[in-house]
Amino acid sequence: MKNPLDSLWGTLIAGLLLTAVLYLFARNFLA
Amino acid sequence: MENIDLVAALSRWIHFMAGVMWIGLLYYFNFVQVPALRDAAADGTATGISKHVAPRALLYFRWAAVVTWLAGAALLGPLFTDTFLLRNGMGAMGIGAWLGTIMLFNVWLLIWPNQKKILGLKPASDAEKNRARRVAFLASRTNVMLSIPMLFFMAGGWSHRALFGL
């Protein structure tokens, strides 16, 4: 599988997905 | 004005200025310099960028990262421990602070040591340079990826935390 960080779009999408995952974590376990 | 307010105000100002320089140069490397070097290598004009631009950009990049982190720590002040332990209402900011800290380590432990080999500031064989290019590239791209949630948790998501339920 191609590394998503090899493309800028892959990097941006990975960053947005990570934001969503961390947001759900923060909202459910830290707020 | 309380002294602690003055320290926080100055720290926030410095944190933003250094942070703009750090993340601005990170985006410059990834959105501008990497593709430009690829094209420049094809027509033999990459030396100018590697010799005159990249070392200067890396100098400001790595020290802006340090100043950003230190000013951020000063801004947190007595909330520093709660932030990094993700407790007492500082959880969302703590996630941003941890992401920023990981990014600082990426700069100093992965990007800069490998860039020294790539730019010829440290002796390295061609095989070592090729490996250094890949490691530095992926560390830099990782920081772009991490900057997205880092800015959400430290900036927009934090100032609008009631809206986001954080």
N, CA and C atoms of all chains as a GROMACS GRO file, in nm:
protein
  591
    1MET      N    1   0.084  -0.120   0.000
    1MET     CA    2   0.000   0.000   0.000
    1MET      C    3   0.088   0.125   0.000
    2LYS      N    4   0.046   0.224  -0.077
    2LYS     CA    5   0.124   0.347  -0.087
    2LYS      C    6   0.113   0.428   0.043
    3ASN      N    7   0.223   0.489   0.083
    3ASN     CA    8   0.222   0.572   0.203
    3ASN      C    9   0.147   0.702   0.173
    4PRO      N   10   0.040   0.732   0.247
    4PRO     CA   11  -0.037   0.855   0.218
    4PRO      C   12   0.047   0.982   0.234
    5LEU      N   13   0.155   0.975   0.313
    5LEU     CA   14   0.239   1.094   0.334
    5LEU      C   15   0.324   1.126   0.211
    6ASP      N   16   0.326   1.036   0.112
    6ASP     CA   17   0.402   1.066  -0.010
    6ASP      C   18   0.334   1.173  -0.094
    7SER      N   19   0.203   1.193  -0.074
    7SER     CA   20   0.135   1.299  -0.150
    7SER      C   21   0.081   1.404  -0.053
    8LEU      N   22   0.072   1.527  -0.101
    8LEU     CA   23   0.020   1.634  -0.014
    8LEU      C   24  -0.126   1.612   0.021
    9TRP      N   25  -0.204   1.566  -0.077
    9TRP     CA   26  -0.346   1.540  -0.049
    9TRP      C   27  -0.360   1.429   0.055
   10GLY      N   28  -0.279   1.324   0.041
   10GLY     CA   29  -0.281   1.215   0.139
   10GLY      C   30  -0.247   1.265   0.278
   11THR      N   31  -0.149   1.356   0.285
   11THR     CA   32  -0.107   1.413   0.413
   11THR      C   33  -0.219   1.494   0.476
   12LEU      N   34  -0.285   1.578   0.394
   12LEU     CA   35  -0.394   1.662   0.446
   12LEU      C   36  -0.512   1.577   0.492
   13ILE      N   37  -0.546   1.474   0.415
   13ILE     CA   38  -0.659   1.388   0.452
   13ILE      C   39  -0.624   1.310   0.580
   14ALA      N   40  -0.500   1.261   0.589
   14ALA     CA   41  -0.458   1.190   0.711
   14ALA      C   42  -0.467   1.284   0.832
   15GLY      N   43  -0.428   1.410   0.814
   15GLY     CA   44  -0.436   1.507   0.923
   15GLY      C   45  -0.580   1.534   0.966
   16LEU      N   46  -0.670   1.542   0.869
   16LEU     CA   47  -0.811   1.565   0.903
   16LEU      C   48  -0.871   1.444   0.974
   17LEU      N   49  -0.835   1.324   0.928
   17LEU     CA   50  -0.884   1.202   0.993
   17LEU      C   51  -0.831   1.193   1.136
   18LEU      N   52  -0.704   1.225   1.154
   18LEU     CA   53  -0.645   1.223   1.288
   18LEU      C   54  -0.716   1.324   1.378
   19THR      N   55  -0.749   1.442   1.322
   19THR     CA   56  -0.823   1.544   1.398
   19THR      C   57  -0.956   1.488   1.446
   20ALA      N   58  -1.026   1.419   1.355
   20ALA     CA   59  -1.158   1.363   1.391
   20ALA      C   60  -1.144   1.258   1.502
   21VAL      N   61  -1.044   1.171   1.490
   21VAL     CA   62  -1.024   1.065   1.590
   21VAL      C   63  -0.991   1.127   1.727
   22LEU      N   64  -0.898   1.224   1.726
   22LEU     CA   65  -0.859   1.287   1.853
   22LEU      C   66  -0.974   1.369   1.912
   23TYR      N   67  -1.055   1.429   1.825
   23TYR     CA   68  -1.171   1.506   1.872
   23TYR      C   69  -1.268   1.414   1.945
   24LEU      N   70  -1.298   1.298   1.885
   24LEU     CA   71  -1.390   1.204   1.949
   24LEU      C   72  -1.333   1.155   2.082
   25PHE      N   73  -1.203   1.132   2.085
   25PHE     CA   74  -1.137   1.092   2.210
   25PHE      C   75  -1.153   1.201   2.316
   26ALA      N   76  -1.122   1.326   2.278
   26ALA     CA   77  -1.128   1.437   2.372
   26ALA      C   78  -1.270   1.460   2.422
   27ARG      N   79  -1.365   1.453   2.331
   27ARG     CA   80  -1.504   1.479   2.368
   27ARG      C   81  -1.560   1.371   2.460
   28ASN      N   82  -1.523   1.248   2.435
   28ASN     CA   83  -1.580   1.136   2.512
   28ASN      C   84  -1.503   1.105   2.640
   29PHE      N   85  -1.374   1.134   2.642
   29PHE     CA   86  -1.295   1.092   2.758
   29PHE      C   87  -1.231   1.206   2.836
   30LEU      N   88  -1.222   1.326   2.778
   30LEU     CA   89  -1.151   1.433   2.847
   30LEU      C   90  -1.240   1.551   2.886
   31ALA      N   91  -1.352   1.570   2.816
   31ALA     CA   92  -1.435   1.689   2.842
   31ALA      C   93  -1.509   1.677   2.975
   32MET      N   94  -0.152   4.622   3.628
   32MET     CA   95  -0.157   4.489   3.568
   32MET      C   96  -0.072   4.390   3.650
   33GLU      N   97  -0.131   4.272   3.670
   33GLU     CA   98  -0.056   4.169   3.742
   33GLU      C   99   0.061   4.124   3.656
   34ASN      N  100   0.174   4.093   3.723
   34ASN     CA  101   0.290   4.047   3.647
   34ASN      C  102   0.261   3.920   3.568
   35ILE      N  103   0.178   3.833   3.629
   35ILE     CA  104   0.149   3.706   3.562
   35ILE      C  105   0.070   3.729   3.433
   36ASP      N  106  -0.014   3.834   3.431
   36ASP     CA  107  -0.087   3.868   3.309
   36ASP      C  108   0.008   3.917   3.201
   37LEU      N  109   0.106   3.997   3.244
   37LEU     CA  110   0.203   4.050   3.148
   37LEU      C  111   0.286   3.936   3.087
   38VAL      N  112   0.329   3.843   3.171
   38VAL     CA  113   0.405   3.728   3.121
   38VAL      C  114   0.321   3.648   3.021
   39ALA      N  115   0.194   3.625   3.056
   39ALA     CA  116   0.105   3.549   2.966
   39ALA      C  117   0.084   3.623   2.834
   40ALA      N  118   0.063   3.754   2.842
   40ALA     CA  119   0.039   3.832   2.720
   40ALA      C  120   0.161   3.831   2.628
   41LEU      N  121   0.279   3.853   2.687
   41LEU     CA  122   0.402   3.853   2.606
   41LEU      C  123   0.431   3.712   2.552
   42SER      N  124   0.407   3.611   2.635
   42SER     CA  125   0.431   3.473   2.592
   42SER      C  126   0.341   3.436   2.476
   43ARG      N  127   0.213   3.477   2.483
   43ARG     CA  128   0.119   3.446   2.374
   43ARG      C  129   0.165   3.510   2.243
   44TRP      N  130   0.208   3.637   2.254
   44TRP     CA  131   0.254   3.712   2.136
   44TRP      C  132   0.375   3.641   2.073
   45ILE      N  133   0.473   3.609   2.157
   45ILE     CA  134   0.594   3.541   2.108
   45ILE      C  135   0.561   3.402   2.054
   46HIS      N  136   0.471   3.330   2.125
   46HIS     CA  137   0.429   3.196   2.083
   46HIS      C  138   0.369   3.202   1.942
   47PHE      N  139   0.286   3.303   1.916
   47PHE     CA  140   0.222   3.315   1.784
   47PHE      C  141   0.324   3.352   1.677
   48MET      N  142   0.412   3.450   1.708
   48MET     CA  143   0.511   3.493   1.606
   48MET      C  144   0.604   3.379   1.569
   49ALA      N  145   0.660   3.312   1.671
   49ALA     CA  146   0.752   3.200   1.644
   49ALA      C  147   0.678   3.084   1.580
   50GLY      N  148   0.553   3.062   1.623
   50GLY     CA  149   0.474   2.952   1.566
   50GLY      C  150   0.443   2.976   1.419
   51VAL      N  151   0.415   3.101   1.384
   51VAL     CA  152   0.391   3.134   1.242
   51VAL      C  153   0.517   3.105   1.161
   52MET      N  154   0.633   3.144   1.216
   52MET     CA  155   0.759   3.119   1.145
   52MET      C  156   0.785   2.968   1.132
   53TRP      N  157   0.765   2.894   1.240
   53TRP     CA  158   0.790   2.749   1.239
   53TRP      C  159   0.697   2.678   1.140
   54ILE      N  160   0.567   2.694   1.159
   54ILE     CA  161   0.472   2.620   1.076
   54ILE      C  162   0.471   2.678   0.934
   55GLY      N  163   0.496   2.809   0.922
   55GLY     CA  164   0.506   2.869   0.788
   55GLY      C  165   0.620   2.808   0.710
   56LEU      N  166   0.735   2.792   0.773
   56LEU     CA  167   0.849   2.730   0.704
   56LEU      C  168   0.824   2.581   0.680
   57LEU      N  169   0.754   2.514   0.772
   57LEU     CA  170   0.718   2.372   0.751
   57LEU      C  171   0.632   2.359   0.625
   58TYR      N  172   0.533   2.449   0.610
   58TYR     CA  173   0.447   2.444   0.491
   58TYR      C  174   0.527   2.485   0.367
   59TYR      N  175   0.619   2.582   0.384
   59TYR     CA  176   0.705   2.619   0.270
   59TYR      C  177   0.784   2.497   0.222
   60PHE      N  178   0.846   2.424   0.315
   60PHE     CA  179   0.924   2.306   0.274
   60PHE      C  180   0.836   2.208   0.197
   61ASN      N  181   0.718   2.178   0.251
   61ASN     CA  182   0.635   2.072   0.195
   61ASN      C  183   0.556   2.114   0.071
   62PHE      N  184   0.504   2.237   0.072
   62PHE     CA  185   0.420   2.280  -0.041
   62PHE      C  186   0.502   2.345  -0.152
   63VAL      N  187   0.620   2.401  -0.119
   63VAL     CA  188   0.697   2.477  -0.219
   63VAL      C  189   0.832   2.413  -0.249
   64GLN      N  190   0.916   2.396  -0.146
   64GLN     CA  191   1.056   2.358  -0.175
   64GLN      C  192   1.071   2.215  -0.228
   65VAL      N  193   0.998   2.119  -0.169
   65VAL     CA  194   1.013   1.980  -0.215
   65VAL      C  195   0.975   1.966  -0.363
   66PRO      N  196   0.855   2.016  -0.404
   66PRO     CA  197   0.824   2.007  -0.548
   66PRO      C  198   0.918   2.092  -0.634
   67ALA      N  199   0.962   2.208  -0.581
   67ALA     CA  200   1.053   2.293  -0.659
   67ALA      C  201   1.187   2.223  -0.680
   68LEU      N  202   1.238   2.155  -0.576
   68LEU     CA  203   1.366   2.084  -0.589
   68LEU      C  204   1.355   1.970  -0.690
   69ARG      N  205   1.238   1.905  -0.693
   69ARG     CA  206   1.218   1.796  -0.790
   69ARG      C  207   1.230   1.852  -0.933
   70ASP      N  208   1.165   1.964  -0.959
   70ASP     CA  209   1.172   2.025  -1.093
   70ASP      C  210   1.312   2.079  -1.121
   71ALA      N  211   1.373   2.141  -1.016
   71ALA     CA  212   1.506   2.200  -1.036
   71ALA      C  213   1.611   2.093  -1.062
   72ALA      N  214   1.595   1.976  -0.999
   72ALA     CA  215   1.691   1.866  -1.024
   72ALA      C  216   1.686   1.824  -1.170
   73ALA      N  217   1.567   1.834  -1.229
   73ALA     CA  218   1.550   1.791  -1.369
   73ALA      C  219   1.623   1.885  -1.465
   74ASP      N  220   1.630   2.014  -1.434
   74ASP     CA  221   1.700   2.105  -1.526
   74ASP      C  222   1.834   2.156  -1.468
   75GLY      N  223   1.882   2.090  -1.362
   75GLY     CA  224   2.016   2.119  -1.311
   75GLY      C  225   2.030   2.249  -1.235
   76THR      N  226   1.922   2.301  -1.179
   76THR     CA  227   1.932   2.429  -1.107
   76THR      C  228   1.905   2.414  -0.956
   77ALA      N  229   1.914   2.290  -0.907
   77ALA     CA  230   1.880   2.266  -0.765
   77ALA      C  231   1.986   2.318  -0.669
   78THR      N  232   2.109   2.335  -0.716
   78THR     CA  233   2.218   2.373  -0.626
   78THR      C  234   2.191   2.504  -0.552
   79GLY      N  235   2.134   2.600  -0.623
   79GLY     CA  236   2.106   2.730  -0.561
   79GLY      C  237   2.015   2.716  -0.441
   80ILE      N  238   1.911   2.634  -0.456
   80ILE     CA  239   1.816   2.615  -0.346
   80ILE      C  240   1.886   2.541  -0.231
   81SER      N  241   1.955   2.431  -0.264
   81SER     CA  242   2.020   2.350  -0.160
   81SER      C  243   2.128   2.428  -0.086
   82LYS      N  244   2.201   2.514  -0.160
   82LYS     CA  245   2.316   2.584  -0.102
   82LYS      C  246   2.276   2.712  -0.029
   83HIS      N  247   2.184   2.788  -0.089
   83HIS     CA  248   2.156   2.921  -0.033
   83HIS      C  249   2.022   2.934   0.039
   84VAL      N  250   1.923   2.858  -0.002
   84VAL     CA  251   1.789   2.873   0.058
   84VAL      C  252   1.766   2.775   0.173
   85ALA      N  253   1.786   2.646   0.146
   85ALA     CA  254   1.752   2.543   0.245
   85ALA      C  255   1.824   2.562   0.380
   86PRO      N  256   1.957   2.589   0.382
   86PRO     CA  257   2.022   2.604   0.513
   86PRO      C  258   1.966   2.721   0.595
   87ARG      N  259   1.936   2.833   0.527
   87ARG     CA  260   1.879   2.947   0.599
   87ARG      C  261   1.739   2.914   0.651
   88ALA      N  262   1.659   2.854   0.564
   88ALA     CA  263   1.522   2.818   0.605
   88ALA      C  264   1.526   2.721   0.724
   89LEU      N  265   1.618   2.624   0.720
   89LEU     CA  266   1.629   2.526   0.830
   89LEU      C  267   1.676   2.591   0.960
   90LEU      N  268   1.761   2.693   0.949
   90LEU     CA  269   1.810   2.763   1.068
   90LEU      C  270   1.692   2.827   1.143
   91TYR      N  271   1.614   2.908   1.069
   91TYR     CA  272   1.499   2.973   1.132
   91TYR      C  273   1.395   2.871   1.175
   92PHE      N  274   1.376   2.766   1.095
   92PHE     CA  275   1.276   2.661   1.121
   92PHE      C  276   1.303   2.594   1.257
   93ARG      N  277   1.425   2.546   1.277
   93ARG     CA  278   1.450   2.467   1.398
   93ARG      C  279   1.454   2.552   1.524
   94TRP      N  280   1.502   2.678   1.513
   94TRP     CA  281   1.504   2.762   1.633
   94TRP      C  282   1.368   2.823   1.662
   95ALA      N  283   1.290   2.847   1.556
   95ALA     CA  284   1.152   2.894   1.579
   95ALA      C  285   1.073   2.786   1.652
   96ALA      N  286   1.102   2.659   1.624
   96ALA     CA  287   1.033   2.549   1.692
   96ALA      C  288   1.062   2.554   1.842
   97VAL      N  289   1.188   2.580   1.878
   97VAL     CA  290   1.227   2.587   2.020
   97VAL      C  291   1.158   2.706   2.088
   98VAL      N  292   1.164   2.823   2.022
   98VAL     CA  293   1.104   2.943   2.082
   98VAL      C  294   0.953   2.924   2.098
   99THR      N  295   0.890   2.863   1.997
   99THR     CA  296   0.745   2.840   2.005
   99THR      C  297   0.712   2.754   2.127
  100TRP      N  298   0.788   2.646   2.146
  100TRP     CA  299   0.759   2.555   2.257
  100TRP      C  300   0.782   2.625   2.391
  101LEU      N  301   0.894   2.696   2.404
  101LEU     CA  302   0.925   2.763   2.531
  101LEU      C  303   0.822   2.872   2.564
  102ALA      N  304   0.784   2.950   2.462
  102ALA     CA  305   0.684   3.055   2.485
  102ALA      C  306   0.549   2.992   2.519
  103GLY      N  307   0.518   2.878   2.458
  103GLY     CA  308   0.394   2.807   2.490
  103GLY      C  309   0.396   2.757   2.633
  104ALA      N  310   0.510   2.705   2.677
  104ALA     CA  311   0.522   2.657   2.815
  104ALA      C  312   0.506   2.774   2.912
  105ALA      N  313   0.566   2.889   2.879
  105ALA     CA  314   0.553   3.007   2.965
  105ALA      C  315   0.408   3.055   2.968
  106LEU      N  316   0.341   3.048   2.855
  106LEU     CA  317   0.201   3.090   2.847
  106LEU      C  318   0.113   3.001   2.934
  107LEU      N  319   0.141   2.870   2.934
  107LEU     CA  320   0.062   2.779   3.018
  107LEU      C  321   0.086   2.807   3.166
  108GLY      N  322   0.210   2.843   3.199
  108GLY     CA  323   0.244   2.878   3.337
  108GLY      C  324   0.198   2.771   3.436
  109PRO      N  325   0.114   2.809   3.534
  109PRO     CA  326   0.072   2.712   3.635
  109PRO      C  327  -0.016   2.600   3.580
  110LEU      N  328  -0.065   2.616   3.456
  110LEU     CA  329  -0.151   2.512   3.395
  110LEU      C  330  -0.069   2.409   3.317
  111PHE      N  331   0.064   2.426   3.316
  111PHE     CA  332   0.152   2.338   3.237
  111PHE      C  333   0.129   2.191   3.271
  112THR      N  334   0.129   2.156   3.400
  112THR     CA  335   0.116   2.015   3.440
  112THR      C  336  -0.022   1.961   3.406
  113ASP      N  337  -0.127   2.038   3.439
  113ASP     CA  338  -0.263   1.993   3.405
  113ASP      C  339  -0.278   1.970   3.256
  114THR      N  340  -0.215   2.058   3.176
  114THR     CA  341  -0.226   2.046   3.030
  114THR      C  342  -0.163   1.916   2.982
  115PHE      N  343  -0.039   1.889   3.025
  115PHE     CA  344   0.028   1.770   2.974
  115PHE      C  345  -0.027   1.641   3.038
  116LEU      N  346  -0.097   1.653   3.150
  116LEU     CA  347  -0.162   1.535   3.208
  116LEU      C  348  -0.309   1.525   3.164
  117LEU      N  349  -0.350   1.613   3.075
  117LEU     CA  350  -0.485   1.612   3.015
  117LEU      C  351  -0.595   1.613   3.122
  118ARG      N  352  -0.581   1.699   3.222
  118ARG     CA  353  -0.680   1.699   3.331
  118ARG      C  354  -0.726   1.841   3.365
  119ASN      N  355  -0.828   1.846   3.450
  119ASN     CA  356  -0.883   1.974   3.498
  119ASN      C  357  -0.922   2.070   3.386
  120GLY      N  358  -0.991   2.017   3.285
  120GLY     CA  359  -1.041   2.101   3.177
  120GLY      C  360  -0.938   2.140   3.073
  121MET      N  361  -0.815   2.090   3.086
  121MET     CA  362  -0.708   2.126   2.991
  121MET      C  363  -0.682   2.014   2.890
  122GLY      N  364  -0.772   1.916   2.882
  122GLY     CA  365  -0.749   1.799   2.797
  122GLY      C  366  -0.728   1.832   2.650
  123ALA      N  367  -0.819   1.916   2.595
  123ALA     CA  368  -0.809   1.949   2.453
  123ALA      C  369  -0.679   2.025   2.425
  124MET      N  370  -0.648   2.124   2.509
  124MET     CA  371  -0.522   2.197   2.493
  124MET      C  372  -0.403   2.102   2.509
  125GLY      N  373  -0.418   2.005   2.600
  125GLY     CA  374  -0.310   1.908   2.624
  125GLY      C  375  -0.280   1.825   2.500
  126ILE      N  376  -0.386   1.787   2.427
  126ILE     CA  377  -0.364   1.711   2.303
  126ILE      C  378  -0.281   1.796   2.206
  127GLY      N  379  -0.318   1.925   2.194
  127GLY     CA  380  -0.242   2.015   2.107
  127GLY      C  381  -0.098   2.029   2.155
  128ALA      N  382  -0.080   2.040   2.287
  128ALA     CA  383   0.055   2.058   2.342
  128ALA      C  384   0.141   1.933   2.318
  129TRP      N  385   0.080   1.815   2.332
  129TRP     CA  386   0.156   1.692   2.305
  129TRP      C  387   0.192   1.681   2.157
  130LEU      N  388   0.097   1.718   2.069
  130LEU     CA  389   0.128   1.713   1.925
  130LEU      C  390   0.242   1.809   1.892
  131GLY      N  391   0.237   1.930   1.948
  131GLY     CA  392   0.344   2.027   1.926
  131GLY      C  393   0.478   1.977   1.978
  132THR      N  394   0.474   1.909   2.091
  132THR     CA  395   0.598   1.855   2.149
  132THR      C  396   0.656   1.743   2.062
  133ILE      N  397   0.569   1.656   2.012
  133ILE     CA  398   0.615   1.549   1.921
  133ILE      C  399   0.677   1.614   1.796
  134MET      N  400   0.613   1.721   1.747
  134MET     CA  401   0.665   1.790   1.628
  134MET      C  402   0.802   1.851   1.655
  135LEU      N  403   0.821   1.908   1.776
  135LEU     CA  404   0.952   1.964   1.812
  135LEU      C  405   1.060   1.855   1.810
  136PHE      N  406   1.027   1.738   1.868
  136PHE     CA  407   1.123   1.628   1.867
  136PHE      C  408   1.151   1.580   1.725
  137ASN      N  409   1.047   1.576   1.641
  137ASN     CA  410   1.069   1.540   1.501
  137ASN      C  411   1.169   1.633   1.433
  138VAL      N  412   1.156   1.763   1.463
  138VAL     CA  413   1.247   1.862   1.402
  138VAL      C  414   1.391   1.834   1.444
  139TRP      N  415   1.412   1.819   1.577
  139TRP     CA  416   1.550   1.813   1.628
  139TRP      C  417   1.613   1.674   1.622
  140LEU      N  418   1.530   1.568   1.626
  140LEU     CA  419   1.586   1.432   1.630
  140LEU      C  420   1.581   1.362   1.495
  141LEU      N  421   1.492   1.405   1.405
  141LEU     CA  422   1.483   1.338   1.274
  141LEU      C  423   1.515   1.432   1.157
  142ILE      N  424   1.447   1.547   1.151
  142ILE     CA  425   1.462   1.633   1.033
  142ILE      C  426   1.603   1.695   1.027
  143TRP      N  427   1.643   1.764   1.133
  143TRP     CA  428   1.770   1.838   1.129
  143TRP      C  429   1.892   1.744   1.116
  144PRO      N  430   1.905   1.637   1.195
  144PRO     CA  431   2.023   1.549   1.177
  144PRO      C  432   2.031   1.490   1.036
  145ASN      N  433   1.917   1.457   0.977
  145ASN     CA  434   1.919   1.401   0.841
  145ASN      C  435   1.943   1.508   0.735
  146GLN      N  436   1.891   1.629   0.759
  146GLN     CA  437   1.917   1.738   0.664
  146GLN      C  438   2.066   1.774   0.662
  147LYS      N  439   2.133   1.759   0.775
  147LYS     CA  440   2.277   1.789   0.778
  147LYS      C  441   2.352   1.696   0.682
  148LYS      N  442   2.310   1.569   0.675
  148LYS     CA  443   2.372   1.476   0.581
  148LYS      C  444   2.335   1.512   0.437
  149ILE      N  445   2.208   1.545   0.414
  149ILE     CA  446   2.161   1.576   0.278
  149ILE      C  447   2.233   1.699   0.223
  150LEU      N  448   2.251   1.802   0.308
  150LEU     CA  449   2.310   1.928   0.262
  150LEU      C  450   2.463   1.927   0.266
  151GLY      N  451   2.520   1.814   0.310
  151GLY     CA  452   2.666   1.803   0.310
  151GLY      C  453   2.731   1.871   0.430
  152LEU      N  454   2.653   1.906   0.533
  152LEU     CA  455   2.710   1.968   0.653
  152LEU      C  456   2.771   1.861   0.744
  153LYS      N  457   2.736   1.734   0.716
  153LYS     CA  458   2.790   1.621   0.791
  153LYS      C  459   2.826   1.514   0.688
  154PRO      N  460   2.946   1.454   0.697
  154PRO     CA  461   2.986   1.356   0.595
  154PRO      C  462   2.890   1.237   0.591
  155ALA      N  463   2.856   1.193   0.468
  155ALA     CA  464   2.766   1.077   0.453
  155ALA      C  465   2.786   1.018   0.314
  156SER      N  466   2.775   0.884   0.305
  156SER     CA  467   2.784   0.817   0.175
  156SER      C  468   2.655   0.844   0.097
  157ASP      N  469   2.655   0.808  -0.033
  157ASP     CA  470   2.534   0.827  -0.114
  157ASP      C  471   2.417   0.747  -0.058
  158ALA      N  472   2.447   0.623  -0.012
  158ALA     CA  473   2.340   0.540   0.045
  158ALA      C  474   2.283   0.604   0.171
  159GLU      N  475   2.372   0.658   0.255
  159GLU     CA  476   2.326   0.725   0.378
  159GLU      C  477   2.245   0.851   0.344
  160LYS      N  478   2.288   0.923   0.239
  160LYS     CA  479   2.214   1.044   0.199
  160LYS      C  480   2.074   1.007   0.149
  161ASN      N  481   2.066   0.899   0.071
  161ASN     CA  482   1.935   0.857   0.020
  161ASN      C  483   1.840   0.820   0.134
  162ARG      N  484   1.895   0.747   0.232
  162ARG     CA  485   1.813   0.710   0.348
  162ARG      C  486   1.775   0.835   0.427
  163ALA      N  487   1.870   0.927   0.443
  163ALA     CA  488   1.843   1.051   0.516
  163ALA      C  489   1.732   1.132   0.449
  164ARG      N  490   1.734   1.134   0.313
  164ARG     CA  491   1.630   1.205   0.238
  164ARG      C  492   1.492   1.150   0.271
  165ARG      N  493   1.481   1.018   0.273
  165ARG     CA  494   1.352   0.954   0.299
  165ARG      C  495   1.304   0.981   0.443
  166VAL      N  496   1.395   0.966   0.538
  166VAL     CA  497   1.357   0.986   0.679
  166VAL      C  498   1.316   1.132   0.703
  167ALA      N  499   1.397   1.225   0.651
  167ALA     CA  500   1.367   1.368   0.671
  167ALA      C  501   1.234   1.404   0.604
  168PHE      N  502   1.214   1.350   0.483
  168PHE     CA  503   1.089   1.377   0.409
  168PHE      C  504   0.968   1.328   0.489
  169LEU      N  505   0.974   1.203   0.536
  169LEU     CA  506   0.858   1.147   0.608
  169LEU      C  507   0.835   1.216   0.742
  170ALA      N  508   0.944   1.255   0.810
  170ALA     CA  509   0.929   1.327   0.936
  170ALA      C  510   0.865   1.463   0.912
  171SER      N  511   0.905   1.529   0.802
  171SER     CA  512   0.850   1.659   0.769
  171SER      C  513   0.701   1.647   0.733
  172ARG      N  514   0.669   1.545   0.652
  172ARG     CA  515   0.528   1.522   0.616
  172ARG      C  516   0.445   1.485   0.739
  173THR      N  517   0.505   1.409   0.830
  173THR     CA  518   0.434   1.374   0.954
  173THR      C  519   0.400   1.501   1.031
  174ASN      N  520   0.494   1.596   1.033
  174ASN     CA  521   0.467   1.721   1.104
  174ASN      C  522   0.356   1.802   1.038
  175VAL      N  523   0.349   1.799   0.904
  175VAL     CA  524   0.236   1.867   0.837
  175VAL      C  525   0.106   1.801   0.880
  176MET      N  526   0.105   1.668   0.881
  176MET     CA  527  -0.016   1.595   0.923
  176MET      C  528  -0.053   1.631   1.068
  177LEU      N  529   0.046   1.630   1.158
  177LEU     CA  530   0.019   1.658   1.299
  177LEU      C  531  -0.022   1.804   1.322
  178SER      N  532   0.025   1.894   1.233
  178SER     CA  533  -0.007   2.036   1.252
  178SER      C  534  -0.158   2.061   1.239
  179ILE      N  535  -0.226   1.975   1.165
  179ILE     CA  536  -0.371   1.997   1.142
  179ILE      C  537  -0.450   1.979   1.273
  180PRO      N  538  -0.440   1.863   1.342
  180PRO     CA  539  -0.507   1.855   1.473
  180PRO      C  540  -0.444   1.947   1.577
  181MET      N  541  -0.312   1.969   1.571
  181MET     CA  542  -0.247   2.057   1.669
  181MET      C  543  -0.311   2.197   1.665
  182LEU      N  544  -0.330   2.250   1.544
  182LEU     CA  545  -0.390   2.384   1.533
  182LEU      C  546  -0.538   2.382   1.569
  183PHE      N  547  -0.605   2.270   1.544
  183PHE     CA  548  -0.747   2.262   1.586
  183PHE      C  549  -0.756   2.268   1.739
  184PHE      N  550  -0.677   2.185   1.807
  184PHE     CA  551  -0.690   2.178   1.952
  184PHE      C  552  -0.634   2.301   2.022
  185MET      N  553  -0.532   2.367   1.964
  185MET     CA  554  -0.475   2.484   2.030
  185MET      C  555  -0.544   2.614   1.990
  186ALA      N  556  -0.601   2.617   1.870
  186ALA     CA  557  -0.657   2.744   1.820
  186ALA      C  558  -0.809   2.737   1.809
  187GLY      N  559  -0.861   2.705   1.691
  187GLY     CA  560  -1.006   2.713   1.668
  187GLY      C  561  -1.089   2.629   1.764
  188GLY      N  562  -1.047   2.505   1.785
  188GLY     CA  563  -1.124   2.415   1.872
  188GLY      C  564  -1.121   2.460   2.017
  189TRP      N  565  -1.012   2.527   2.057
  189TRP     CA  566  -0.998   2.572   2.196
  189TRP      C  567  -1.080   2.698   2.220
  190SER      N  568  -1.067   2.798   2.129
  190SER     CA  569  -1.139   2.922   2.152
  190SER      C  570  -1.291   2.902   2.134
  191HIS      N  571  -1.330   2.796   2.061
  191HIS     CA  572  -1.472   2.765   2.043
  191HIS      C  573  -1.507   2.632   2.110
  192ARG      N  574  -1.442   2.605   2.224
  192ARG     CA  575  -1.459   2.471   2.284
  192ARG      C  576  -1.600   2.444   2.334
  193ALA      N  577  -1.672   2.550   2.369
  193ALA     CA  578  -1.812   2.528   2.411
  193ALA      C  579  -1.894   2.477   2.293
  194LEU      N  580  -1.869   2.535   2.175
  194LEU     CA  581  -1.939   2.492   2.054
  194LEU      C  582  -1.908   2.346   2.020
  195PHE      N  583  -1.780   2.309   2.037
  195PHE     CA  584  -1.739   2.174   2.001
  195PHE      C  585  -1.758   2.073   2.115
  196GLY      N  586  -1.805   2.119   2.231
  196GLY     CA  587  -1.826   2.030   2.344
  196GLY      C  588  -1.697   1.976   2.403
  197LEU      N  589  -1.591   2.058   2.398
  197LEU     CA  590  -1.461   2.013   2.450
  197LEU      C  591  -1.435   2.070   2.590
   0.00000   0.00000   0.00000
